[in-house]
Amino acid sequence: MSDRGVSTVVGIIVLVGITIVLAGAFGAMVLTQAPPSEPPQAVFALTADSATQTITLTHESGADLTPETLRLTIAVDGEPIAHQPPIPFFAAKGFIGGPTGPFNSAYEGNWTAGQSASLRVASTNTQFQAGTMVTVRLYAADQLVASLETRV
């Protein structure tokens, strides 16, 4: 009897076994992944003052936010400003002095309903004038929490 046919059968059994093990490992990996977390739910109000170049966000209601996890983007008439604020910060490029509230690096605690945070855009940054649209997007842990617009 010849052994030539036996090596083909053994090869097929080994390949099927490897395929089953890989499929099981992939299935286990997919099933054990945590579902994406929901962004914090909070309501904010936005104001912008062209005379002082001040942008203020007021936390009106909803979840408390941790300032260290926040990221803020600002656009004027749809165009991002030249220097975005590194929240929390103090004396960053493109901004006048230190911001107030949870935007300030010296702030302690969470940002809770009823509190406001402000920053002033410096003349070395993109300015906004009366009649322009200011858009602010607030992210917590890289998840969009609020997208706000106001006409100055």
trRosetta pair geometry for C-beta under 8 A, 3 or more apart (Angstrom, degrees):
i j d omega theta_ij theta_ji phi_ij phi_ji
2 5 6.5 86 97 3 99 92
3 6 5.0 -52 -163 31 64 123
3 7 6.8 65 146 -26 83 94
4 7 6.6 -55 -162 26 33 106
4 8 7.5 28 148 -13 62 105
5 8 5.8 -55 -159 33 43 113
5 9 6.6 39 150 -16 71 106
6 9 5.8 -58 -151 38 35 110
6 10 6.2 34 153 -18 69 108
7 10 5.6 -52 -142 39 33 112
7 11 6.2 39 155 -23 64 106
8 11 5.7 -53 -149 34 29 114
8 12 6.5 29 154 -18 63 104
9 12 5.8 -53 -149 35 31 110
9 13 6.4 31 153 -18 64 106
10 13 5.7 -55 -148 37 32 112
10 14 6.4 33 153 -19 65 106
11 14 5.8 -55 -148 36 30 111
11 15 6.4 28 155 -17 65 107
12 15 5.8 -55 -147 38 31 110
12 16 6.3 31 155 -17 66 107
13 16 5.9 -54 -145 38 30 110
13 17 6.3 33 153 -21 63 108
14 17 5.6 -56 -149 37 30 114
14 18 6.4 31 154 -19 65 104
15 18 5.7 -51 -146 35 32 111
15 19 6.3 34 154 -20 64 106
16 19 5.6 -54 -148 36 31 114
16 20 6.5 32 153 -20 65 105
17 20 5.8 -54 -148 34 31 110
17 21 6.4 28 155 -17 65 106
18 21 5.8 -56 -148 38 31 110
18 22 6.2 28 156 -16 66 108
19 22 5.9 -57 -145 40 28 108
19 23 6.2 28 157 -18 64 109
20 23 5.8 -55 -144 38 29 110
20 24 6.3 30 156 -19 63 108
21 24 5.8 -57 -150 37 29 112
21 25 6.4 28 154 -18 64 106
22 25 5.7 -54 -145 37 32 110
22 26 6.3 30 156 -17 66 106
23 26 5.8 -54 -145 38 30 110
23 27 6.2 31 155 -19 64 108
24 27 5.7 -55 -145 38 29 112
24 28 6.3 30 157 -19 64 106
25 28 5.8 -54 -148 36 29 111
25 29 6.4 31 153 -21 64 106
26 29 5.7 -55 -150 34 31 112
26 30 6.4 26 156 -16 66 107
27 30 5.9 -57 -145 38 30 107
27 31 6.1 20 161 -12 66 113
28 31 6.0 -62 -141 43 27 105
28 32 6.1 16 164 -13 65 115
29 32 6.4 -66 -144 39 22 102
29 33 7.1 36 155 -39 59 98
30 33 6.2 -45 -160 6 32 114
34 37 7.7 6 136 -49 117 84
37 143 7.6 -103 90 -50 88 158
38 41 7.6 -9 141 -40 116 93
38 143 8.0 130 159 174 30 157
39 140 6.4 127 -159 56 91 100
39 141 7.9 -173 -122 62 77 95
39 143 3.6 -163 -93 135 105 124
39 144 6.2 -65 -89 69 171 46
39 145 5.5 -153 162 -86 123 64
40 62 7.1 118 153 149 90 112
40 63 3.9 -127 -170 81 106 146
40 64 7.9 -95 -159 69 145 34
40 65 6.0 173 81 -90 162 85
40 140 5.3 -4 21 61 116 155
40 143 7.7 128 12 87 67 121
40 145 5.7 -2 68 -117 88 115
41 62 5.0 -129 117 -151 67 121
41 63 5.6 102 57 -9 56 111
42 59 6.2 -36 177 -148 127 93
42 60 7.9 139 171 52 78 67
42 61 6.9 -179 -154 95 62 44
42 62 3.2 -177 -111 91 51 133
42 63 5.0 -97 -59 47 98 74
42 65 6.5 -62 -21 -42 163 111
42 113 7.8 -156 -146 -78 100 84
42 145 5.8 7 45 178 104 115
42 146 6.8 -68 86 -48 88 114
43 59 7.8 107 78 -168 53 51
43 60 4.5 -56 102 67 99 109
43 61 4.7 17 39 52 113 84
43 62 5.3 137 3 -16 70 122
43 146 7.6 115 -143 -101 26 123
44 57 5.3 -11 -173 -171 126 99
44 58 6.4 148 -160 73 68 47
44 59 5.9 -35 -102 -102 82 45
44 60 6.2 171 -106 4 22 92
44 138 6.5 71 1 16 165 150
44 145 7.7 74 -14 122 127 102
44 146 4.5 17 28 -136 124 172
44 148 6.1 -90 96 -53 107 140
45 57 7.2 153 75 -157 47 50
45 58 4.5 -10 54 55 98 104
45 60 5.6 82 -18 -48 97 120
45 148 7.5 131 -162 -137 20 146
46 55 7.3 -19 -163 -168 92 88
46 56 7.3 151 -155 83 45 56
46 57 5.8 -16 -99 -102 70 71
46 58 8.0 -157 -67 20 28 75
46 134 7.3 -154 153 100 128 107
46 136 5.5 170 -119 34 139 126
46 148 3.9 142 -20 138 136 139
46 149 7.2 131 67 50 146 6
46 150 4.9 -152 104 -22 104 122
47 55 7.5 167 88 -153 52 44
47 56 4.8 -5 58 57 95 102
47 58 7.7 36 1 -11 102 107
47 150 6.3 -161 -116 -174 30 176
48 54 7.2 175 -150 90 47 52
48 55 5.1 -7 -105 -105 84 73
48 56 7.6 -171 -76 22 40 69
48 128 6.2 -19 162 90 136 150
48 134 4.3 86 -39 30 165 158
48 150 5.4 162 11 83 103 123
48 152 4.9 -69 97 -93 112 98
49 52 4.8 17 106 41 121 95
49 53 7.2 -62 89 -7 73 12
49 54 4.6 10 46 51 108 94
49 56 7.9 35 -7 -4 100 106
49 152 7.5 146 -117 -145 12 101
50 53 6.9 23 -154 -77 34 53
50 127 7.9 78 -151 169 83 91
50 128 5.7 -113 -105 105 90 79
50 129 5.4 73 -149 -148 140 27
50 130 5.1 -129 36 -55 160 62
50 132 7.6 118 -91 34 125 105
50 152 4.7 95 -45 167 109 134
52 120 6.5 -75 149 -124 87 111
53 96 7.4 101 86 0 120 126
53 120 5.4 81 96 -167 89 76
53 121 4.2 -110 168 56 113 87
53 122 7.6 153 119 -59 151 14
53 127 6.3 -71 -109 -135 121 83
53 128 7.1 136 -126 40 74 82
54 118 5.5 0 -172 -172 104 118
54 119 7.3 166 -147 85 61 33
54 120 5.1 -32 -92 -96 71 78
54 121 7.9 -156 -76 9 24 76
55 74 6.6 -105 -65 -117 175 136
55 118 6.7 161 83 -150 45 66
55 119 5.7 -11 57 59 93 81
55 120 7.9 170 16 -91 69 30
55 121 6.9 61 -11 -30 107 102
55 134 6.6 -154 -110 167 114 148
55 136 6.6 144 179 -73 133 137
56 116 5.5 3 -175 -176 107 119
56 117 7.1 162 -151 82 61 39
56 118 4.3 -22 -97 -95 83 94
57 116 6.7 163 86 -153 43 67
57 117 5.4 -10 59 58 92 89
57 118 7.7 177 21 -79 60 47
57 136 6.6 -137 -76 122 116 155
57 138 6.8 107 -144 -66 162 138
57 146 7.9 135 -152 85 127 147
57 148 7.4 151 -116 34 99 156
58 114 8.0 -30 -176 -164 94 16
58 115 7.4 -178 -149 99 62 32
58 116 4.4 -29 -98 -97 77 90
59 62 7.5 -117 -173 54 91 90
59 65 7.3 -150 -108 16 139 113
59 111 5.5 153 -45 152 153 99
59 112 6.5 159 103 114 145 21
59 113 5.3 -124 127 -107 97 37
59 114 6.8 -28 83 28 89 31
59 115 5.3 13 38 59 114 75
59 116 7.4 -159 12 -82 71 38
59 117 7.9 51 -23 -3 97 97
60 113 6.3 -6 132 -146 21 90
60 114 7.9 75 -131 -62 29 39
61 113 5.0 35 -106 -121 37 132
62 113 6.7 135 37 -75 50 109
64 110 3.9 45 167 141 118 141
64 111 6.4 154 -165 71 66 50
64 112 4.9 -20 -110 -93 97 75
64 113 7.9 -88 -82 -15 67 71
65 69 7.1 -130 -178 65 84 105
65 70 6.3 67 154 -71 125 110
65 102 7.3 76 87 179 103 162
65 110 6.2 149 68 -170 33 90
65 111 4.4 -17 61 54 93 108
65 140 5.3 -120 -140 -98 109 135
65 145 7.1 20 -97 -127 136 170
66 69 4.7 62 80 10 101 110
66 70 7.5 -166 92 -29 53 85
66 110 5.7 -54 -85 -113 54 86
66 111 7.6 -148 -62 11 9 86
66 140 7.3 107 45 -152 74 110
67 70 5.5 -49 -155 9 42 121
67 87 6.7 -123 -174 162 81 98
67 88 4.8 34 154 -49 120 119
67 102 4.3 -159 -89 -174 116 93
67 103 7.3 -157 -145 -79 118 22
67 107 5.8 101 -30 85 168 124
67 110 7.5 -176 -18 -134 77 38
67 111 6.0 110 -65 -35 82 106
68 88 6.7 -51 -84 5 52 105
69 140 5.1 48 116 -164 111 72
69 141 4.7 -21 -174 -54 120 74
70 87 4.5 -58 100 114 105 136
70 88 7.3 71 54 -47 113 70
70 102 7.3 85 0 140 156 115
70 111 7.7 44 -55 -1 142 143
70 138 6.6 -32 -154 -166 103 89
70 139 6.8 134 -159 79 51 58
70 140 5.8 -27 -94 -98 63 66
71 87 6.2 -179 -109 44 27 112
71 138 7.7 148 78 -160 50 44
71 139 4.2 -14 59 63 96 112
71 140 8.0 -173 20 -76 73 23
71 142 6.8 34 17 -85 137 53
72 84 7.0 179 92 -179 71 95
72 85 5.3 -5 71 65 119 108
72 87 5.1 88 0 -26 106 133
72 103 7.6 -13 -12 -115 152 109
72 136 6.5 -19 -166 -166 97 97
72 137 7.2 155 -156 80 47 54
72 138 5.7 -11 -105 -106 77 66
72 139 7.4 -158 -70 24 33 77
73 80 6.5 -53 -175 -125 103 107
73 84 5.8 -31 -119 -134 62 130
73 136 7.2 158 81 -153 51 48
73 137 4.7 -1 54 53 100 101
73 139 7.7 44 -5 -9 96 109
74 80 7.1 103 83 -151 51 63
74 81 4.9 -2 94 7 102 121
74 84 6.5 166 26 -124 84 75
74 85 7.1 60 -8 1 120 99
74 121 7.8 -146 121 -83 160 124
74 134 6.9 -21 -164 -168 94 93
74 135 7.2 148 -158 82 44 57
74 136 5.5 -11 -103 -102 72 76
75 78 5.8 -13 154 -163 129 11
75 79 5.8 159 -161 74 91 26
75 80 5.0 -53 -97 -86 86 44
75 81 6.8 -156 -106 -21 31 71
75 134 7.4 154 81 -158 51 46
75 135 4.3 -8 59 58 100 106
75 136 7.9 -167 24 -70 68 36
76 79 6.0 -30 66 63 68 84
76 81 6.0 71 -7 -73 103 87
76 126 5.4 -161 19 139 134 122
76 127 7.6 74 -101 99 172 27
76 128 4.6 -151 -123 -89 125 97
76 132 5.5 8 -172 158 94 136
76 133 7.3 141 -164 78 45 54
76 134 5.9 -18 -105 -103 67 68
76 135 7.8 -160 -72 22 23 77
77 132 5.2 -78 -47 -156 99 96
77 133 5.4 105 -91 46 50 86
78 133 7.2 38 -31 79 71 119
78 135 7.1 56 -86 4 39 137
79 126 7.2 -153 105 -148 106 160
80 84 6.9 -32 -178 -68 112 107
80 126 8.0 146 127 13 41 155
81 84 6.6 136 70 -79 92 59
81 94 7.2 132 138 178 116 136
81 121 6.9 -102 -152 -132 157 131
81 125 5.5 32 171 172 118 104
81 126 3.8 -146 -136 43 78 119
82 94 6.3 -165 85 -115 92 133
82 124 7.9 -107 79 138 138 65
82 125 5.3 -158 52 -144 101 63
82 126 5.1 146 -7 -29 85 92
83 92 7.3 176 154 135 122 100
83 93 5.2 -128 -146 112 151 87
83 94 2.7 -174 69 -31 139 158
83 95 7.2 -131 106 -27 122 80
83 124 7.5 23 3 111 138 92
83 125 4.9 -92 37 -109 102 108
84 94 7.9 35 6 81 16 154
85 89 6.1 -147 -175 24 84 136
85 92 6.2 125 -138 69 64 151
85 94 7.7 -131 -75 89 62 112
85 95 6.1 61 -101 -56 96 146
85 99 7.2 55 -155 -48 142 143
85 103 6.9 -14 156 -160 144 118
85 119 5.7 -36 -95 -153 153 175
86 89 4.7 97 76 -68 81 129
86 92 5.5 172 29 -118 97 149
87 102 7.9 31 -168 129 113 83
87 103 5.5 -76 -124 -135 96 72
88 99 7.7 -135 -153 58 73 121
88 102 6.8 -110 -92 161 113 56
88 103 5.8 156 -126 179 73 30
88 104 6.0 4 -167 98 112 17
88 105 4.3 149 124 -85 107 54
88 107 6.2 -141 -132 36 149 108
89 92 4.3 1 160 -39 148 124
89 95 7.5 99 99 56 133 149
89 98 7.6 -161 112 -136 65 71
89 99 6.7 70 67 9 81 113
89 103 7.0 -30 37 164 75 79
89 104 7.6 -73 70 -128 40 34
89 105 5.7 16 -132 -41 9 105
90 97 8.0 -40 -166 164 70 53
90 98 4.2 -12 -136 -109 82 106
90 99 7.6 -123 -98 22 52 71
90 104 6.2 52 -80 -154 90 74
90 105 4.8 -89 -19 24 100 113
90 106 6.8 54 -65 -18 135 93
91 95 7.6 -170 -144 85 22 95
91 97 6.3 -37 -85 -151 74 27
91 98 6.1 -36 -36 -68 68 72
92 95 5.0 37 67 35 86 119
93 124 7.3 -82 -177 105 74 132
94 121 6.9 -31 158 -151 80 71
94 122 5.5 -169 -179 40 28 107
94 124 5.8 -117 -103 93 52 93
94 125 3.6 86 -160 -75 92 119
95 99 7.1 -30 167 -56 143 93
95 119 5.6 -44 -147 178 130 111
95 120 6.3 118 -167 76 77 58
95 121 6.3 -57 -109 -112 65 35
95 122 5.5 -153 -100 -17 6 99
95 125 6.9 28 -60 -21 52 150
96 120 4.0 -41 49 96 110 118
96 121 7.3 21 -3 81 93 14
96 122 4.9 143 -53 -81 74 82
97 120 6.8 35 44 45 92 121
98 104 5.2 57 165 -123 109 104
98 105 7.7 -100 -143 23 114 84
98 106 7.6 14 -173 11 150 111
99 103 3.6 -51 114 104 145 120
99 104 5.1 -153 78 -65 75 73
99 117 6.5 35 152 178 119 88
99 118 6.0 -172 -163 92 84 48
99 119 3.9 -35 -105 -90 114 83
99 120 7.6 -179 -100 7 68 66
100 103 6.7 44 63 49 37 104
100 104 6.1 -10 -136 -33 14 121
100 116 7.3 18 105 108 115 86
100 117 6.2 -176 90 -147 69 47
100 118 4.6 20 39 45 109 90
100 119 7.7 -156 20 -66 67 47
101 104 6.5 131 63 7 28 99
101 107 6.2 36 158 -100 32 144
101 111 7.3 69 161 -118 106 100
101 115 5.7 146 -145 165 124 103
101 116 5.6 -147 -52 100 157 48
101 117 3.5 -128 85 -95 125 67
101 118 6.7 93 16 9 112 64
102 107 5.1 -167 -112 128 36 164
102 110 7.9 0 -109 170 129 32
102 111 4.0 -18 -64 -82 162 111
102 115 6.7 88 -22 127 108 132
102 117 4.7 -69 48 -80 80 134
103 107 7.5 90 46 -9 30 143
103 117 4.2 127 -16 178 98 119
103 118 7.1 -133 29 59 139 24
103 119 5.5 -105 141 -56 161 105
104 107 4.7 114 71 -30 86 99
104 117 7.8 -156 -7 -142 76 97
109 112 7.8 -40 141 -16 114 106
111 115 5.8 -138 -158 79 69 131
111 117 6.9 -39 -125 -36 128 127
112 115 5.7 82 62 0 63 120
121 125 4.9 -115 -171 80 92 129
121 126 7.3 -59 -174 75 138 56
121 127 6.5 160 115 -108 128 54
121 128 7.3 85 45 7 157 92
122 125 5.1 94 60 5 73 102
123 127 6.9 3 -126 -67 54 119
128 132 4.7 -142 -161 77 87 137
128 134 5.4 5 -126 -76 166 108
128 152 5.4 142 142 -28 115 158
129 132 5.3 94 55 -14 65 117
129 152 6.8 155 104 89 28 138
130 152 5.6 -127 -119 117 36 96
131 151 7.0 -16 -152 -178 27 99
131 152 6.6 -37 24 73 24 84
132 151 7.4 175 91 -150 27 63
132 152 5.3 9 57 29 74 118
133 149 5.9 -5 -175 -168 102 109
133 150 7.4 163 -152 83 59 32
133 151 5.5 -36 -97 -97 69 69
133 152 7.6 -156 -86 -1 19 81
134 149 7.0 158 83 -152 48 56
134 150 5.5 -14 59 61 96 82
134 151 7.9 159 16 -102 74 19
134 152 5.9 73 -15 -47 111 103
135 147 7.3 -4 -172 -175 98 81
135 148 7.1 162 -153 87 52 49
135 149 4.9 -18 -100 -98 76 85
136 146 7.7 10 107 109 90 100
136 147 7.8 176 90 -150 49 40
136 148 5.0 -10 60 62 91 98
136 149 7.8 175 21 -80 65 38
137 144 6.3 -51 -173 -131 106 99
137 146 7.2 179 -149 93 44 56
137 147 5.0 -3 -108 -108 84 76
137 148 7.7 177 -81 23 39 66
138 144 7.6 101 78 -157 50 57
138 145 4.9 -54 103 63 96 104
138 146 4.5 18 43 51 111 94
138 147 7.8 -150 24 -68 68 39
138 148 7.6 26 -6 3 102 107
139 142 5.6 11 167 -124 130 21
139 143 6.2 145 -158 63 83 29
139 144 5.7 -46 -100 -91 80 43
139 145 6.3 153 -120 2 22 88
140 143 5.9 -32 68 60 68 86
140 145 4.9 57 -1 -47 102 130
144 147 6.4 -1 -174 -45 123 99
